[in-house]
Amino acid sequence: MKKDVIHILMACDRNYAPFYGVLLTSLFINNQVSQFHIHWITDDTIPQKMKDKFIRLVSDNQSELSMYEIDKSKVTDFPQYSHINYAAYYNLKIAEILPQDVHRIIYMDGDMIVDGDIRPLWEMDLKGNACAMVLAPDWNNPYIFERLGYDSKYGYYNNGTMLYDLDYLREIHYSEKALEYIQLLTDSGKYQKATIIPFRRKIRLFDIPASAGVGNFLDGDNFTELEVGEEVPETADFGIRISGDSMEPSFINGQIVWVQKQ
């Protein structure tokens, strides 16, 4: 393979594939002097129409796409939880799936945007380490190390962006070691499901009633601030309360309607 080609890893099923389309577009726009080889580890959930879109996107940017359809049975040994499905483990198989002449690769989560030159990351000296990662925002939280059972001197990292030394991973039998470590954590009782904190925010509910007719202006301090969660659409900017029955059955008297500004 060409020495100056940058290798990028995608690892996802159909659910996250569209987001990778946005990621790759931002990558190509902001790295027009570089050529890429995109390696996509996926499964049989990707429809041909979606595959064709990615093929066109990559080829239109003078780059190459290789797809590796993984057998789900290869990851059935890994723990499955409601918030973690098989696809979360696909990148643990890279050392055995990717071609032997690919020696390093950059992995990025699909919910990212590339806004600059990625080559300095690609050319980073790993100094004999398996990978380069970014410290997680809460990397010094003592609870994390207590829960996982290892010394804080080793740090806690975000795996959304990683530069892998594939030769190193092949030498240490990376996927087997990952499975072994997960099993050790599971057996110890320290590998627990994450507690998902429900999203809450504050939003204004204006006290001026809404009804069919000429309408009212929403201004001043005539509102109540409510704390809401998933029951209110994320795009809503404020709420108003319906007054009267002229809009029934679409809206009933006293009902709160959530409104997005235009």
N, C-alpha and C positions, 0 to 999 in steps of 0.2 A: 504494500500500500504506500501511497505517496507520503514522504516524510513530513511535509508541511500541512497535511490534512489534520483537522481537529476532530476527534471522535467524541460524539455526544450520545448519551444513553437515555432512552425513554423506557419506562417500565410501567405499563398500565393495561387495564382492560378497557372495554367500550365506555365505561362511565366517565373516565378521565381523559380519554383521547381528544375530545374537542378542545380542552384547555391547552393541551400540548400544541395544537395548531396555532394558538395565540403566542405561546412561548417561542416556537420555531420562527414565526414571522418576525417577532422582535429580535431574535438572534440574527437572522439574515439581514434585517434592515441596519442593524448597528455593527455588523461585521462584514461589510461588503468586500473587503480585500482578502478574506479568508475563505477557504473551502472546507466543507464539513462532510463527515460520514455519520449519518444518523443511524443508530442501532436501536431498534424497537423490539423489546421483549414483551409479548402479549399472549393472547390465547385465542380460542375459536369464537369469541364473542364479537369480533370486529367484522362488520359487514363489508363486502367488496367495494361498495360505493365509498365508504369512509377510507378504505385503504387507497383507492384511486386518488382521492383528494390529497392525501399526504404525499403520494408519489409525485403528483403534479407540483405541489408546493416545493418539495425538495429539489426536483429536477429543474424547475424554473429558476432556482437560485444556484445553479451549477454545482450542486452537491449530490450526494449518494445516499440512498435509503436501503437498509437491510432489515428485514423483519424475521423474527424468530418466534414461532408459535410454540409456546411451552405447553407441555402436557400437565394439566392440573394435578395429576396424581403425584408429580414430582414435589409438590409442596403440601400435600395432605398431612405430612408428618408435623407441620408447624401448627401451633395453637390457633384456633379460629374463635374470634369473638364478634359480637354484634357490630363493633366499630372497626374491625380489621378483617378483611376478606383475603382470599388467596393472592390477589394482585399485589398486596402490600409486601409480599415476600419475593416477588419476581427478581428484583435486583440482587438478591442473595445468591442467585444462580449464575451470575455473570461470568465468573471465572471458568465455568465448565461449558457455557453456551457460546460465548463470543469466540471468534477465530483466534488462533494462537498467535497470529501476526499483529493483533491489536494489543499493544503493550500497556497503554494507559487510556483512560476514558473519563469524561466529565459527566456525572449524573446530576440532573436537575429535576425537581418536582414540577408537575404541570401547572401549578398555580403561581408561577413566577413570570416576571418580565425581565428581559435582558436589555439594559439601557447603555451599554458601553462595550469596549473592546474586551473580549474574553480570552485573548491570547496570553496575557500575563499569567492568568490562572493556569492555562494549559501548559505553560513552560515552567511552572513552579518546580523548584528542586524539592523533592519529597524526603531527601536525606535518609533514605533507607526505610522510611515508614510506609505503611500499607496505603494510607490515604491522607488527604488534607480535608479538614472540615472547619466549620465555623462554630464558635462557642454559642450555646443556646442563651437567650436573654436571662434565664434564671439559672445559669450554670453554677452559681455559688449557693444555691438553696440547699441547706443541710438535709431537708426531708428527702430530696432526690437520692442522695447517697445512702441514707439510712434505709430507704425502700429497696434500692437495688443492691445494697450490701457490698459496696466497694469504696475505696478511699477517694476523697474529694480531690486529691492531687492529680488524678487521672482526668478530671474535667467531665463536663456533660455537654454534648454537642448536638447541633441541629443537622439532621441528615438530608435537608432539602437541597443542598448543593455539596457535591463531593468529587474530588479528583482521586481516582483509584489507580494504584499500581497493580495492573492485572497479573503481571508475572509473580509478584509477591503473593497475591491472593491464591494463585494456582499452587504455589509452593507450599503454602500452609493449609491447603484444603479448606478454603474459606467457608463454603456453605455447610460442610460438616461441623466445623467449629461453631458456627452461628447456631445451628440446631442443638448442639451439645450445650451451649451456654443458656439458650432459652429453656431447655429441659431442666438444667440445674436451678434456674430461677423459679420455674414452675414447681419443682419438687420442694424447694425451700419455703414456699408460701409467700415469697417476697414479690413475685411477679403477679401484680394485681391489675384488674381492670381499672382504667382511668375513670375518675369521677368527672363526668361532664357537667360543668356548671351552666345552668340555663342562661341564655343571653337575656339581659334586662336593659332597658333604656328608659329615659324620660321623654314624654311627649305632651304637647299642650292640647287640652280640651277646652275650646272656647265656650263661654257661657251663653253667648248669643245664639238663640234657637234658629234653626234652619227650616224654611218652609217654602212651598211653591209660591212664586210671585216675583216681586221686583228685587228681592234679595237684601242683604245687609253687609256692611263693611266689617271686616275682622281687623280691628286695630286696638291699640291701648293695652291695658293690663287686665282685661276682663276675661281671664282664663284660669283654668286649674291645671297644674302640672301633675300628670299621672306617671307611675312607673309601670311599664308594660313589657311583655315578652313576645313569644312566638305567635300569640293570638292576634297581634297587630302586624300587618304587612311591613316589611323592612323599608319599602319605598314611601310609606306614609309620613307626611310632614306635620300634620295636626289633625285633630278630631272636632266634629261638631255634632250637636244633638238635634235630632229631628223633632219638629214641633207640629202637631196636627196630623190629620189622617188623609190629606189630599194626595199623598204619594203612595198610598197603599195599593197593591200588596208589596211593591218593590221595597218600600221603606215604611216602617210603622212608627207611631208616636213614641218618643222617648228613646229610640234607637240611636246609638252612636255610629256615625259614618266617618271613616278615616279617609283623609284627602291628601293627594300628592300635588304639590305646587307645579304649575305649568309655566 
